[in-house]
Amino acid sequence: VTVTADASGQSLAHLAAYSREAFFLLWQLQTGANLSQQAPLGEASIHKAAKVGSLECLALLVAGDAKID
């Protein structure tokens, strides 16, 4: 499920990565969400996961071919 964004420009994948919700992020991956979608400040889900130190979410995003740059 790909949702464009909430009122602040964050996608569900952004929120899951920032909240360290690996199971929800996995569901996003399995349903074809755009894991490389950028928030208004240019951050992708992988940046959110790195910011909070979620290695589990980072591993899922890398395995799901999220853009690293």
mmCIF file as Biopython writes it, N, C-alpha, C and O atoms, coordinates in Angstrom:
data_model
#
loop_
_atom_site.group_PDB
_atom_site.id
_atom_site.type_symbol
_atom_site.label_atom_id
_atom_site.label_alt_id
_atom_site.label_comp_id
_atom_site.label_asym_id
_atom_site.label_entity_id
_atom_site.label_seq_id
_atom_site.pdbx_PDB_ins_code
_atom_site.Cartn_x
_atom_site.Cartn_y
_atom_site.Cartn_z
_atom_site.occupancy
_atom_site.B_iso_or_equiv
_atom_site.auth_seq_id
_atom_site.auth_asym_id
_atom_site.pdbx_PDB_model_num
ATOM 1   N N  . VAL A ? 1  ? 0.852  -1.170 0.000  1.0 0.0 1  A 1 
ATOM 2   C CA . VAL A ? 1  ? 0.000  0.000  0.000  1.0 0.0 1  A 1 
ATOM 3   C C  . VAL A ? 1  ? 0.894  1.227  0.000  1.0 0.0 1  A 1 
ATOM 4   O O  . VAL A ? 1  ? 1.718  1.405  0.897  1.0 0.0 1  A 1 
ATOM 5   N N  . THR A ? 2  ? 0.730  2.056  -0.992 1.0 0.0 2  A 1 
ATOM 6   C CA . THR A ? 2  ? 1.493  3.291  -1.043 1.0 0.0 2  A 1 
ATOM 7   C C  . THR A ? 2  ? 0.552  4.455  -0.788 1.0 0.0 2  A 1 
ATOM 8   O O  . THR A ? 2  ? -0.405 4.680  -1.530 1.0 0.0 2  A 1 
ATOM 9   N N  . VAL A ? 3  ? 0.839  5.176  0.256  1.0 0.0 3  A 1 
ATOM 10  C CA . VAL A ? 3  ? 0.074  6.369  0.588  1.0 0.0 3  A 1 
ATOM 11  C C  . VAL A ? 3  ? 0.976  7.545  0.269  1.0 0.0 3  A 1 
ATOM 12  O O  . VAL A ? 3  ? 2.149  7.547  0.643  1.0 0.0 3  A 1 
ATOM 13  N N  . THR A ? 4  ? 0.450  8.530  -0.407 1.0 0.0 4  A 1 
ATOM 14  C CA . THR A ? 4  ? 1.271  9.663  -0.819 1.0 0.0 4  A 1 
ATOM 15  C C  . THR A ? 4  ? 1.999  10.265 0.377  1.0 0.0 4  A 1 
ATOM 16  O O  . THR A ? 4  ? 3.230  10.287 0.392  1.0 0.0 4  A 1 
ATOM 17  N N  . ALA A ? 5  ? 1.287  10.743 1.357  1.0 0.0 5  A 1 
ATOM 18  C CA . ALA A ? 5  ? 1.913  11.317 2.547  1.0 0.0 5  A 1 
ATOM 19  C C  . ALA A ? 5  ? 0.837  11.825 3.489  1.0 0.0 5  A 1 
ATOM 20  O O  . ALA A ? 5  ? -0.314 12.025 3.102  1.0 0.0 5  A 1 
ATOM 21  N N  . ASP A ? 6  ? 1.242  12.027 4.737  1.0 0.0 6  A 1 
ATOM 22  C CA . ASP A ? 6  ? 0.315  12.653 5.673  1.0 0.0 6  A 1 
ATOM 23  C C  . ASP A ? 6  ? 0.454  14.172 5.544  1.0 0.0 6  A 1 
ATOM 24  O O  . ASP A ? 6  ? 1.113  14.656 4.624  1.0 0.0 6  A 1 
ATOM 25  N N  . ALA A ? 7  ? -0.147 14.907 6.435  1.0 0.0 7  A 1 
ATOM 26  C CA . ALA A ? 7  ? -0.134 16.373 6.354  1.0 0.0 7  A 1 
ATOM 27  C C  . ALA A ? 7  ? 1.278  16.959 6.431  1.0 0.0 7  A 1 
ATOM 28  O O  . ALA A ? 7  ? 1.529  18.043 5.904  1.0 0.0 7  A 1 
ATOM 29  N N  . SER A ? 8  ? 2.198  16.244 7.086  1.0 0.0 8  A 1 
ATOM 30  C CA . SER A ? 8  ? 3.570  16.748 7.201  1.0 0.0 8  A 1 
ATOM 31  C C  . SER A ? 8  ? 4.488  16.208 6.110  1.0 0.0 8  A 1 
ATOM 32  O O  . SER A ? 8  ? 5.686  16.492 6.112  1.0 0.0 8  A 1 
ATOM 33  N N  . GLY A ? 9  ? 3.933  15.428 5.172  1.0 0.0 9  A 1 
ATOM 34  C CA . GLY A ? 9  ? 4.724  14.912 4.059  1.0 0.0 9  A 1 
ATOM 35  C C  . GLY A ? 9  ? 5.408  13.587 4.319  1.0 0.0 9  A 1 
ATOM 36  O O  . GLY A ? 9  ? 6.250  13.161 3.530  1.0 0.0 9  A 1 
ATOM 37  N N  . GLN A ? 10 ? 5.059  12.926 5.418  1.0 0.0 10 A 1 
ATOM 38  C CA . GLN A ? 10 ? 5.670  11.645 5.768  1.0 0.0 10 A 1 
ATOM 39  C C  . GLN A ? 10 ? 4.815  10.494 5.243  1.0 0.0 10 A 1 
ATOM 40  O O  . GLN A ? 10 ? 3.599  10.485 5.437  1.0 0.0 10 A 1 
ATOM 41  N N  . SER A ? 11 ? 5.446  9.522  4.578  1.0 0.0 11 A 1 
ATOM 42  C CA . SER A ? 11 ? 4.722  8.334  4.123  1.0 0.0 11 A 1 
ATOM 43  C C  . SER A ? 11 ? 4.630  7.330  5.275  1.0 0.0 11 A 1 
ATOM 44  O O  . SER A ? 11 ? 5.266  7.504  6.314  1.0 0.0 11 A 1 
ATOM 45  N N  . LEU A ? 12 ? 3.842  6.292  5.080  1.0 0.0 12 A 1 
ATOM 46  C CA . LEU A ? 12 ? 3.761  5.238  6.099  1.0 0.0 12 A 1 
ATOM 47  C C  . LEU A ? 12 ? 5.121  4.581  6.310  1.0 0.0 12 A 1 
ATOM 48  O O  . LEU A ? 12 ? 5.473  4.228  7.436  1.0 0.0 12 A 1 
ATOM 49  N N  . ALA A ? 13 ? 5.880  4.415  5.241  1.0 0.0 13 A 1 
ATOM 50  C CA . ALA A ? 13 ? 7.216  3.823  5.368  1.0 0.0 13 A 1 
ATOM 51  C C  . ALA A ? 13 ? 8.138  4.732  6.181  1.0 0.0 13 A 1 
ATOM 52  O O  . ALA A ? 13 ? 8.935  4.244  6.982  1.0 0.0 13 A 1 
ATOM 53  N N  . HIS A ? 14 ? 8.038  6.038  5.984  1.0 0.0 14 A 1 
ATOM 54  C CA . HIS A ? 14 ? 8.825  6.983  6.791  1.0 0.0 14 A 1 
ATOM 55  C C  . HIS A ? 14 ? 8.494  6.822  8.270  1.0 0.0 14 A 1 
ATOM 56  O O  . HIS A ? 14 ? 9.383  6.713  9.115  1.0 0.0 14 A 1 
ATOM 57  N N  . LEU A ? 15 ? 7.204  6.809  8.563  1.0 0.0 15 A 1 
ATOM 58  C CA . LEU A ? 15 ? 6.759  6.716  9.953  1.0 0.0 15 A 1 
ATOM 59  C C  . LEU A ? 15 ? 7.173  5.393  10.585 1.0 0.0 15 A 1 
ATOM 60  O O  . LEU A ? 15 ? 7.584  5.361  11.745 1.0 0.0 15 A 1 
ATOM 61  N N  . ALA A ? 16 ? 7.067  4.305  9.833  1.0 0.0 16 A 1 
ATOM 62  C CA . ALA A ? 16 ? 7.462  2.989  10.351 1.0 0.0 16 A 1 
ATOM 63  C C  . ALA A ? 16 ? 8.959  2.949  10.633 1.0 0.0 16 A 1 
ATOM 64  O O  . ALA A ? 16 ? 9.379  2.460  11.682 1.0 0.0 16 A 1 
ATOM 65  N N  . ALA A ? 17 ? 9.759  3.455  9.713  1.0 0.0 17 A 1 
ATOM 66  C CA . ALA A ? 17 ? 11.215 3.441  9.892  1.0 0.0 17 A 1 
ATOM 67  C C  . ALA A ? 17 ? 11.621 4.297  11.085 1.0 0.0 17 A 1 
ATOM 68  O O  . ALA A ? 17 ? 12.455 3.885  11.891 1.0 0.0 17 A 1 
ATOM 69  N N  . TYR A ? 18 ? 11.037 5.483  11.200 1.0 0.0 18 A 1 
ATOM 70  C CA . TYR A ? 18 ? 11.388 6.390  12.291 1.0 0.0 18 A 1 
ATOM 71  C C  . TYR A ? 18 ? 10.917 5.859  13.644 1.0 0.0 18 A 1 
ATOM 72  O O  . TYR A ? 18 ? 11.520 6.157  14.675 1.0 0.0 18 A 1 
ATOM 73  N N  . SER A ? 19 ? 9.850  5.079  13.637 1.0 0.0 19 A 1 
ATOM 74  C CA . SER A ? 19 ? 9.302  4.513  14.878 1.0 0.0 19 A 1 
ATOM 75  C C  . SER A ? 19 ? 9.878  3.143  15.208 1.0 0.0 19 A 1 
ATOM 76  O O  . SER A ? 19 ? 9.482  2.518  16.192 1.0 0.0 19 A 1 
ATOM 77  N N  . ARG A ? 20 ? 10.814 2.678  14.383 1.0 0.0 20 A 1 
ATOM 78  C CA . ARG A ? 20 ? 11.453 1.363  14.568 1.0 0.0 20 A 1 
ATOM 79  C C  . ARG A ? 20 ? 10.443 0.221  14.479 1.0 0.0 20 A 1 
ATOM 80  O O  . ARG A ? 20 ? 10.584 -0.789 15.168 1.0 0.0 20 A 1 
ATOM 81  N N  . GLU A ? 21 ? 9.440  0.379  13.642 1.0 0.0 21 A 1 
ATOM 82  C CA . GLU A ? 21 ? 8.387  -0.629 13.461 1.0 0.0 21 A 1 
ATOM 83  C C  . GLU A ? 21 ? 8.747  -1.539 12.293 1.0 0.0 21 A 1 
ATOM 84  O O  . GLU A ? 21 ? 8.211  -1.397 11.194 1.0 0.0 21 A 1 
ATOM 85  N N  . ALA A ? 22 ? 9.663  -2.479 12.543 1.0 0.0 22 A 1 
ATOM 86  C CA . ALA A ? 22 ? 10.176 -3.336 11.477 1.0 0.0 22 A 1 
ATOM 87  C C  . ALA A ? 22 ? 9.084  -4.204 10.853 1.0 0.0 22 A 1 
ATOM 88  O O  . ALA A ? 22 ? 9.083  -4.402 9.638  1.0 0.0 22 A 1 
ATOM 89  N N  . PHE A ? 23 ? 8.163  -4.719 11.651 1.0 0.0 23 A 1 
ATOM 90  C CA . PHE A ? 23 ? 7.105  -5.566 11.089 1.0 0.0 23 A 1 
ATOM 91  C C  . PHE A ? 23 ? 6.200  -4.762 10.162 1.0 0.0 23 A 1 
ATOM 92  O O  . PHE A ? 23 ? 5.786  -5.260 9.115  1.0 0.0 23 A 1 
ATOM 93  N N  . PHE A ? 24 ? 5.893  -3.536 10.536 1.0 0.0 24 A 1 
ATOM 94  C CA . PHE A ? 24 ? 5.064  -2.688 9.681  1.0 0.0 24 A 1 
ATOM 95  C C  . PHE A ? 24 ? 5.829  -2.300 8.418  1.0 0.0 24 A 1 
ATOM 96  O O  . PHE A ? 24 ? 5.253  -2.235 7.333  1.0 0.0 24 A 1 
ATOM 97  N N  . LEU A ? 25 ? 7.121  -2.045 8.563  1.0 0.0 25 A 1 
ATOM 98  C CA . LEU A ? 25 ? 7.954  -1.723 7.407  1.0 0.0 25 A 1 
ATOM 99  C C  . LEU A ? 25 ? 8.042  -2.924 6.468  1.0 0.0 25 A 1 
ATOM 100 O O  . LEU A ? 25 ? 8.018  -2.762 5.248  1.0 0.0 25 A 1 
ATOM 101 N N  . LEU A ? 26 ? 8.143  -4.121 7.029  1.0 0.0 26 A 1 
ATOM 102 C CA . LEU A ? 26 ? 8.151  -5.338 6.212  1.0 0.0 26 A 1 
ATOM 103 C C  . LEU A ? 26 ? 6.848  -5.458 5.438  1.0 0.0 26 A 1 
ATOM 104 O O  . LEU A ? 26 ? 6.863  -5.825 4.263  1.0 0.0 26 A 1 
ATOM 105 N N  . TRP A ? 27 ? 5.734  -5.158 6.068  1.0 0.0 27 A 1 
ATOM 106 C CA . TRP A ? 27 ? 4.446  -5.192 5.381  1.0 0.0 27 A 1 
ATOM 107 C C  . TRP A ? 27 ? 4.433  -4.185 4.229  1.0 0.0 27 A 1 
ATOM 108 O O  . TRP A ? 27 ? 3.938  -4.482 3.141  1.0 0.0 27 A 1 
ATOM 109 N N  . GLN A ? 28 ? 4.975  -3.007 4.473  1.0 0.0 28 A 1 
ATOM 110 C CA . GLN A ? 28 ? 5.072  -2.007 3.409  1.0 0.0 28 A 1 
ATOM 111 C C  . GLN A ? 28 ? 5.898  -2.547 2.242  1.0 0.0 28 A 1 
ATOM 112 O O  . GLN A ? 28 ? 5.533  -2.374 1.079  1.0 0.0 28 A 1 
ATOM 113 N N  . LEU A ? 29 ? 7.000  -3.195 2.560  1.0 0.0 29 A 1 
ATOM 114 C CA . LEU A ? 29 ? 7.862  -3.793 1.537  1.0 0.0 29 A 1 
ATOM 115 C C  . LEU A ? 29 ? 7.109  -4.858 0.744  1.0 0.0 29 A 1 
ATOM 116 O O  . LEU A ? 29 ? 7.184  -4.892 -0.484 1.0 0.0 29 A 1 
ATOM 117 N N  . GLN A ? 30 ? 6.390  -5.721 1.443  1.0 0.0 30 A 1 
ATOM 118 C CA . GLN A ? 30 ? 5.666  -6.821 0.799  1.0 0.0 30 A 1 
ATOM 119 C C  . GLN A ? 30 ? 4.498  -6.339 -0.053 1.0 0.0 30 A 1 
ATOM 120 O O  . GLN A ? 30 ? 4.098  -7.029 -0.991 1.0 0.0 30 A 1 
ATOM 121 N N  . THR A ? 31 ? 3.954  -5.188 0.249  1.0 0.0 31 A 1 
ATOM 122 C CA . THR A ? 31 ? 2.807  -4.688 -0.509 1.0 0.0 31 A 1 
ATOM 123 C C  . THR A ? 31 ? 3.209  -3.700 -1.596 1.0 0.0 31 A 1 
ATOM 124 O O  . THR A ? 31 ? 2.352  -3.100 -2.244 1.0 0.0 31 A 1 
ATOM 125 N N  . GLY A ? 32 ? 4.508  -3.533 -1.793 1.0 0.0 32 A 1 
ATOM 126 C CA . GLY A ? 32 ? 4.982  -2.724 -2.908 1.0 0.0 32 A 1 
ATOM 127 C C  . GLY A ? 32 ? 5.078  -1.231 -2.665 1.0 0.0 32 A 1 
ATOM 128 O O  . GLY A ? 32 ? 5.027  -0.445 -3.611 1.0 0.0 32 A 1 
ATOM 129 N N  . ALA A ? 33 ? 5.216  -0.832 -1.416 1.0 0.0 33 A 1 
ATOM 130 C CA . ALA A ? 33 ? 5.344  0.599  -1.115 1.0 0.0 33 A 1 
ATOM 131 C C  . ALA A ? 33 ? 6.633  1.153  -1.714 1.0 0.0 33 A 1 
ATOM 132 O O  . ALA A ? 33 ? 7.611  0.427  -1.886 1.0 0.0 33 A 1 
ATOM 133 N N  . ASN A ? 34 ? 6.624  2.423  -2.024 1.0 0.0 34 A 1 
ATOM 134 C CA . ASN A ? 34 ? 7.808  3.107  -2.529 1.0 0.0 34 A 1 
ATOM 135 C C  . ASN A ? 34 ? 8.701  3.444  -1.337 1.0 0.0 34 A 1 
ATOM 136 O O  . ASN A ? 34 ? 8.469  4.435  -0.644 1.0 0.0 34 A 1 
ATOM 137 N N  . LEU A ? 35 ? 9.709  2.629  -1.104 1.0 0.0 35 A 1 
ATOM 138 C CA . LEU A ? 35 ? 10.573 2.807  0.058  1.0 0.0 35 A 1 
ATOM 139 C C  . LEU A ? 35 ? 11.585 3.928  -0.127 1.0 0.0 35 A 1 
ATOM 140 O O  . LEU A ? 35 ? 12.252 4.330  0.827  1.0 0.0 35 A 1 
ATOM 141 N N  . SER A ? 36 ? 11.700 4.433  -1.348 1.0 0.0 36 A 1 
ATOM 142 C CA . SER A ? 36 ? 12.645 5.510  -1.626 1.0 0.0 36 A 1 
ATOM 143 C C  . SER A ? 36 ? 11.972 6.876  -1.719 1.0 0.0 36 A 1 
ATOM 144 O O  . SER A ? 36 ? 12.627 7.874  -2.020 1.0 0.0 36 A 1 
ATOM 145 N N  . GLN A ? 37 ? 10.663 6.923  -1.459 1.0 0.0 37 A 1 
ATOM 146 C CA . GLN A ? 37 ? 9.931  8.192  -1.503 1.0 0.0 37 A 1 
ATOM 147 C C  . GLN A ? 37 ? 10.552 9.170  -0.518 1.0 0.0 37 A 1 
ATOM 148 O O  . GLN A ? 37 ? 10.869 8.803  0.614  1.0 0.0 37 A 1 
ATOM 149 N N  . GLN A ? 38 ? 10.725 10.402 -0.944 1.0 0.0 38 A 1 
ATOM 150 C CA . GLN A ? 38 ? 11.340 11.405 -0.088 1.0 0.0 38 A 1 
ATOM 151 C C  . GLN A ? 38 ? 10.295 12.286 0.588  1.0 0.0 38 A 1 
ATOM 152 O O  . GLN A ? 38 ? 9.268  12.640 0.008  1.0 0.0 38 A 1 
ATOM 153 N N  . ALA A ? 39 ? 10.599 12.622 1.831  1.0 0.0 39 A 1 
ATOM 154 C CA . ALA A ? 39 ? 9.780  13.567 2.595  1.0 0.0 39 A 1 
ATOM 155 C C  . ALA A ? 39 ? 10.156 14.983 2.147  1.0 0.0 39 A 1 
ATOM 156 O O  . ALA A ? 39 ? 11.117 15.150 1.397  1.0 0.0 39 A 1 
ATOM 157 N N  . PRO A ? 40 ? 9.428  15.992 2.586  1.0 0.0 40 A 1 
ATOM 158 C CA . PRO A ? 40 ? 9.706  17.370 2.152  1.0 0.0 40 A 1 
ATOM 159 C C  . PRO A ? 40 ? 11.152 17.839 2.362  1.0 0.0 40 A 1 
ATOM 160 O O  . PRO A ? 40 ? 11.646 18.654 1.582  1.0 0.0 40 A 1 
ATOM 161 N N  . LEU A ? 41 ? 11.822 17.354 3.375  1.0 0.0 41 A 1 
ATOM 162 C CA . LEU A ? 41 ? 13.215 17.760 3.618  1.0 0.0 41 A 1 
ATOM 163 C C  . LEU A ? 41 ? 14.220 16.875 2.891  1.0 0.0 41 A 1 
ATOM 164 O O  . LEU A ? 41 ? 15.425 16.988 3.116  1.0 0.0 41 A 1 
ATOM 165 N N  . GLY A ? 42 ? 13.726 15.986 2.012  1.0 0.0 42 A 1 
ATOM 166 C CA . GLY A ? 42 ? 14.611 15.144 1.212  1.0 0.0 42 A 1 
ATOM 167 C C  . GLY A ? 42 ? 14.994 13.828 1.849  1.0 0.0 42 A 1 
ATOM 168 O O  . GLY A ? 42 ? 15.810 13.094 1.292  1.0 0.0 42 A 1 
ATOM 169 N N  . GLU A ? 43 ? 14.431 13.509 2.994  1.0 0.0 43 A 1 
ATOM 170 C CA . GLU A ? 43 ? 14.763 12.255 3.669  1.0 0.0 43 A 1 
ATOM 171 C C  . GLU A ? 43 ? 13.907 11.114 3.139  1.0 0.0 43 A 1 
ATOM 172 O O  . GLU A ? 43 ? 12.696 11.255 2.974  1.0 0.0 43 A 1 
ATOM 173 N N  . ALA A ? 44 ? 14.547 9.991  2.876  1.0 0.0 44 A 1 
ATOM 174 C CA . ALA A ? 44 ? 13.843 8.762  2.522  1.0 0.0 44 A 1 
ATOM 175 C C  . ALA A ? 44 ? 13.728 7.910  3.791  1.0 0.0 44 A 1 
ATOM 176 O O  . ALA A ? 44 ? 14.287 8.256  4.832  1.0 0.0 44 A 1 
ATOM 177 N N  . SER A ? 45 ? 13.014 6.820  3.694  1.0 0.0 45 A 1 
ATOM 178 C CA . SER A ? 45 ? 12.824 5.938  4.857  1.0 0.0 45 A 1 
ATOM 179 C C  . SER A ? 45 ? 14.151 5.456  5.420  1.0 0.0 45 A 1 
ATOM 180 O O  . SER A ? 45 ? 14.297 5.311  6.634  1.0 0.0 45 A 1 
ATOM 181 N N  . ILE A ? 46 ? 15.115 5.209  4.548  1.0 0.0 46 A 1 
ATOM 182 C CA . ILE A ? 46 ? 16.417 4.715  5.007  1.0 0.0 46 A 1 
ATOM 183 C C  . ILE A ? 46 ? 17.117 5.767  5.878  1.0 0.0 46 A 1 
ATOM 184 O O  . ILE A ? 46 ? 17.825 5.422  6.824  1.0 0.0 46 A 1 
ATOM 185 N N  . HIS A ? 47 ? 16.916 7.038  5.555  1.0 0.0 47 A 1 
ATOM 186 C CA . HIS A ? 47 ? 17.490 8.106  6.379  1.0 0.0 47 A 1 
ATOM 187 C C  . HIS A ? 47 ? 16.828 8.151  7.756  1.0 0.0 47 A 1 
ATOM 188 O O  . HIS A ? 47 ? 17.488 8.368  8.771  1.0 0.0 47 A 1 
ATOM 189 N N  . LYS A ? 48 ? 15.509 7.941  7.768  1.0 0.0 48 A 1 
ATOM 190 C CA . LYS A ? 48 ? 14.772 7.938  9.040  1.0 0.0 48 A 1 
ATOM 191 C C  . LYS A ? 48 ? 15.255 6.797  9.937  1.0 0.0 48 A 1 
ATOM 192 O O  . LYS A ? 48 ? 15.470 6.989  11.133 1.0 0.0 48 A 1 
ATOM 193 N N  . ALA A ? 49 ? 15.424 5.607  9.351  1.0 0.0 49 A 1 
ATOM 194 C CA . ALA A ? 49 ? 15.885 4.451  10.127 1.0 0.0 49 A 1 
ATOM 195 C C  . ALA A ? 49 ? 17.299 4.680  10.658 1.0 0.0 49 A 1 
ATOM 196 O O  . ALA A ? 49 ? 17.605 4.325  11.796 1.0 0.0 49 A 1 
ATOM 197 N N  . ALA A ? 50 ? 18.152 5.270  9.836  1.0 0.0 50 A 1 
ATOM 198 C CA . ALA A ? 50 ? 19.524 5.550  10.266 1.0 0.0 50 A 1 
ATOM 199 C C  . ALA A ? 50 ? 19.542 6.583  11.388 1.0 0.0 50 A 1 
ATOM 200 O O  . ALA A ? 50 ? 20.329 6.475  12.328 1.0 0.0 50 A 1 
ATOM 201 N N  . LYS A ? 51 ? 18.677 7.578  11.283 1.0 0.0 51 A 1 
ATOM 202 C CA . LYS A ? 51 ? 18.626 8.652  12.287 1.0 0.0 51 A 1 
ATOM 203 C C  . LYS A ? 51 ? 18.327 8.106  13.682 1.0 0.0 51 A 1 
ATOM 204 O O  . LYS A ? 51 ? 18.865 8.597  14.674 1.0 0.0 51 A 1 
ATOM 205 N N  . VAL A ? 52 ? 17.466 7.085  13.754 1.0 0.0 52 A 1 
ATOM 206 C CA . VAL A ? 52 ? 17.102 6.529  15.061 1.0 0.0 52 A 1 
ATOM 207 C C  . VAL A ? 52 ? 17.900 5.270  15.404 1.0 0.0 52 A 1 
ATOM 208 O O  . VAL A ? 52 ? 17.695 4.678  16.464 1.0 0.0 52 A 1 
ATOM 209 N N  . GLY A ? 53 ? 18.806 4.861  14.515 1.0 0.0 53 A 1 
ATOM 210 C CA . GLY A ? 53 ? 19.662 3.709  14.785 1.0 0.0 53 A 1 
ATOM 211 C C  . GLY A ? 53 ? 18.965 2.368  14.718 1.0 0.0 53 A 1 
ATOM 212 O O  . GLY A ? 53 ? 19.337 1.442  15.438 1.0 0.0 53 A 1 
ATOM 213 N N  . SER A ? 54 ? 17.960 2.247  13.866 1.0 0.0 54 A 1 
ATOM 214 C CA . SER A ? 54 ? 17.226 0.986  13.748 1.0 0.0 54 A 1 
ATOM 215 C C  . SER A ? 54 ? 17.886 0.076  12.716 1.0 0.0 54 A 1 
ATOM 216 O O  . SER A ? 54 ? 17.601 0.165  11.521 1.0 0.0 54 A 1 
ATOM 217 N N  . LEU A ? 55 ? 18.764 -0.796 13.187 1.0 0.0 55 A 1 
ATOM 218 C CA . LEU A ? 55 ? 19.466 -1.705 12.282 1.0 0.0 55 A 1 
ATOM 219 C C  . LEU A ? 55 ? 18.513 -2.670 11.599 1.0 0.0 55 A 1 
ATOM 220 O O  . LEU A ? 55 ? 18.721 -3.037 10.443 1.0 0.0 55 A 1 
ATOM 221 N N  . GLU A ? 56 ? 17.472 -3.082 12.303 1.0 0.0 56 A 1 
ATOM 222 C CA . GLU A ? 56 ? 16.492 -4.000 11.721 1.0 0.0 56 A 1 
ATOM 223 C C  . GLU A ? 56 ? 15.769 -3.338 10.544 1.0 0.0 56 A 1 
ATOM 224 O O  . GLU A ? 56 ? 15.604 -3.953 9.491  1.0 0.0 56 A 1 
ATOM 225 N N  . CYS A ? 57 ? 15.347 -2.112 10.719 1.0 0.0 57 A 1 
ATOM 226 C CA . CYS A ? 57 ? 14.678 -1.386 9.632  1.0 0.0 57 A 1 
ATOM 227 C C  . CYS A ? 57 ? 15.655 -1.094 8.499  1.0 0.0 57 A 1 
ATOM 228 O O  . CYS A ? 57 ? 15.295 -1.202 7.326  1.0 0.0 57 A 1 
ATOM 229 N N  . LEU A ? 58 ? 16.880 -0.728 8.837  1.0 0.0 58 A 1 
ATOM 230 C CA . LEU A ? 58 ? 17.887 -0.492 7.801  1.0 0.0 58 A 1 
ATOM 231 C C  . LEU A ? 58 ? 18.115 -1.741 6.966  1.0 0.0 58 A 1 
ATOM 232 O O  . LEU A ? 58 ? 18.197 -1.664 5.740  1.0 0.0 58 A 1 
ATOM 233 N N  . ALA A ? 59 ? 18.217 -2.895 7.622  1.0 0.0 59 A 1 
ATOM 234 C CA . ALA A ? 59 ? 18.429 -4.151 6.899  1.0 0.0 59 A 1 
ATOM 235 C C  . ALA A ? 59 ? 17.262 -4.445 5.959  1.0 0.0 59 A 1 
ATOM 236 O O  . ALA A ? 59 ? 17.474 -4.875 4.825  1.0 0.0 59 A 1 
ATOM 237 N N  . LEU A ? 60 ? 16.043 -4.218 6.417  1.0 0.0 60 A 1 
ATOM 238 C CA . LEU A ? 60 ? 14.869 -4.430 5.566  1.0 0.0 60 A 1 
ATOM 239 C C  . LEU A ? 60 ? 14.883 -3.494 4.363  1.0 0.0 60 A 1 
ATOM 240 O O  . LEU A ? 60 ? 14.580 -3.911 3.246  1.0 0.0 60 A 1 
ATOM 241 N N  . LEU A ? 61 ? 15.226 -2.258 4.585  1.0 0.0 61 A 1 
ATOM 242 C CA . LEU A ? 61 ? 15.237 -1.283 3.500  1.0 0.0 61 A 1 
ATOM 243 C C  . LEU A ? 61 ? 16.316 -1.604 2.471  1.0 0.0 61 A 1 
ATOM 244 O O  . LEU A ? 61 ? 16.076 -1.498 1.268  1.0 0.0 61 A 1 
ATOM 245 N N  . VAL A ? 62 ? 17.488 -1.991 2.927  1.0 0.0 62 A 1 
ATOM 246 C CA . VAL A ? 62 ? 18.560 -2.371 1.999  1.0 0.0 62 A 1 
ATOM 247 C C  . VAL A ? 62 ? 18.163 -3.623 1.229  1.0 0.0 62 A 1 
ATOM 248 O O  . VAL A ? 62 ? 18.374 -3.700 0.018  1.0 0.0 62 A 1 
ATOM 249 N N  . ALA A ? 63 ? 17.588 -4.607 1.922  1.0 0.0 63 A 1 
ATOM 250 C CA . ALA A ? 63 ? 17.134 -5.834 1.252  1.0 0.0 63 A 1 
ATOM 251 C C  . ALA A ? 63 ? 16.021 -5.539 0.252  1.0 0.0 63 A 1 
ATOM 252 O O  . ALA A ? 63 ? 15.878 -6.244 -0.747 1.0 0.0 63 A 1 
ATOM 253 N N  . GLY A ? 64 ? 15.237 -4.505 0.518  1.0 0.0 64 A 1 
ATOM 254 C CA . GLY A ? 64 ? 14.146 -4.121 -0.371 1.0 0.0 64 A 1 
ATOM 255 C C  . GLY A ? 64 ? 14.576 -3.173 -1.473 1.0 0.0 64 A 1 
ATOM 256 O O  . GLY A ? 64 ? 13.735 -2.610 -2.174 1.0 0.0 64 A 1 
ATOM 257 N N  . ASP A ? 65 ? 15.890 -2.990 -1.632 1.0 0.0 65 A 1 
ATOM 258 C CA . ASP A ? 65 ? 16.462 -2.140 -2.684 1.0 0.0 65 A 1 
ATOM 259 C C  . ASP A ? 65 ? 16.080 -0.665 -2.568 1.0 0.0 65 A 1 
ATOM 260 O O  . ASP A ? 65 ? 15.932 0.027  -3.576 1.0 0.0 65 A 1 
ATOM 261 N N  . ALA A ? 66 ? 15.925 -0.196 -1.346 1.0 0.0 66 A 1 
ATOM 262 C CA . ALA A ? 66 ? 15.690 1.240  -1.157 1.0 0.0 66 A 1 
ATOM 263 C C  . ALA A ? 66 ? 16.943 1.990  -1.597 1.0 0.0 66 A 1 
ATOM 264 O O  . ALA A ? 66 ? 18.062 1.536  -1.356 1.0 0.0 66 A 1 
ATOM 265 N N  . LYS A ? 67 ? 16.753 3.123  -2.233 1.0 0.0 67 A 1 
ATOM 266 C CA . LYS A ? 67 ? 17.896 3.924  -2.670 1.0 0.0 67 A 1 
ATOM 267 C C  . LYS A ? 67 ? 18.664 4.415  -1.452 1.0 0.0 67 A 1 
ATOM 268 O O  . LYS A ? 67 ? 18.071 4.876  -0.477 1.0 0.0 67 A 1 
ATOM 269 N N  . ILE A ? 68 ? 19.980 4.312  -1.516 1.0 0.0 68 A 1 
ATOM 270 C CA . ILE A ? 68 ? 20.821 4.690  -0.386 1.0 0.0 68 A 1 
ATOM 271 C C  . ILE A ? 68 ? 21.219 6.161  -0.457 1.0 0.0 68 A 1 
ATOM 272 O O  . ILE A ? 68 ? 21.499 6.761  0.581  1.0 0.0 68 A 1 
ATOM 273 N N  . ASP A ? 69 ? 21.253 6.749  -1.626 1.0 0.0 69 A 1 
ATOM 274 C CA . ASP A ? 69 ? 21.682 8.149  -1.754 1.0 0.0 69 A 1 
ATOM 275 C C  . ASP A ? 69 ? 20.566 9.124  -1.513 1.0 0.0 69 A 1 
ATOM 276 O O  . ASP A ? 69 ? 20.777 10.334 -1.587 1.0 0.0 69 A 1 
#
